[in-house]
Amino acid sequence: MDFKNLIAQLEEGLCPAELNFTLSPSDPIDWQKVRYNTFFKSPEFYADKFPDVVHKLPAFDKIIDDIVEMNKDNSPLKEITEKKYLGEIKEDV
């Protein structure tokens, strides 16, 4: 990064590419990631993880309800904390 070039561009009233932090149209917002915290405890969240063939099983809705019940106390933060405790995630020092 050439600081003299950056300063020269700023003095000319131009915003250098290195200082342009706006989202470009090629970087759309992934709404599934934004909605994750709201919907990770819903039955639809878990049902979408299975292939369509499995949805036709007679007791599929009960299986999903059991999965939701087992995970009702879980959160992404709790899961990360447990994995750190078990040593599955290495902390950067």
N, C-alpha and C positions, 0 to 999 in steps of 0.2 A: 504494500500500500504506500503510495507516494503522497506524503502529507502536503507537500508544496502544491501538487496538482489539485488536491482536494480543496485547499484554502483558496487557490486561484479560481476554481469553479464557484465556490461559495461567494467570493468577492464579486464575481460576474452575475450573481443572482441565480445561478443554476444549482440544482440539487444533484450531487454526485450519486451514481448508482450504489455506491457503498453505504450511503446514508438514506437510501430510499427504502423504508420499511413497510410500504403499503402492500396489500395482497394483490397479486396479479391475477388476471382471469384464469390462468393455468393452475392456480392454487385454490380451488374451490373449498368451501367449508364442508367438512364431512359431518353432516347432521346426525348420523348414527353415533359418532363419538361424543357429540355434544349432549345428546339425549341419554347417554349410557347411565349416568347417575340417577336419572329419573326412572328408567325402565328395567334396570338389571334385576329387580325383584319381581317382575311381572311374569306370568306364565308364558306370554308370547315371546319374551326374550329367550327362554329356554327351549320352547317349541321350535323356534326358528333355527336352532342349532342342529336339528335332526333333519335327515332327508325326507322328502315328501312321502316316500313309501311307508315310513314308520308312522306317519300321521294317521294311517288307515287302520292301525292296530285297534282292537276293540276297547282296550283300557288305556289308550295313550293319554287321555286327559287326566286320568288318575295318576299315571306315572309322572306327568309334568307337575301335578299338584304336590306329589311327594317330594320331588326335587325342589320345588319352591319352598316347601315347609322345611326341608333340611338346610336350605341356604338363607332362611329369613334373617338370621342373626349375622350373616356375613356381609362384609362390605369390602370394596377394593382396598381400602387402607388397612383393614384388619388382615386381609389375605397377604398383603405385602409385609406387614409386621410379623406375621407368623413365619413367612418364608425367610425373613431376615433372621429370626430367632433360630430357625432350624438350619441356618447356614446355606440355604439354597440361593440366596442373593448376596453377593459380595458388595460391601460398602466401599465407595471410593474415598480414600483418605487423602 
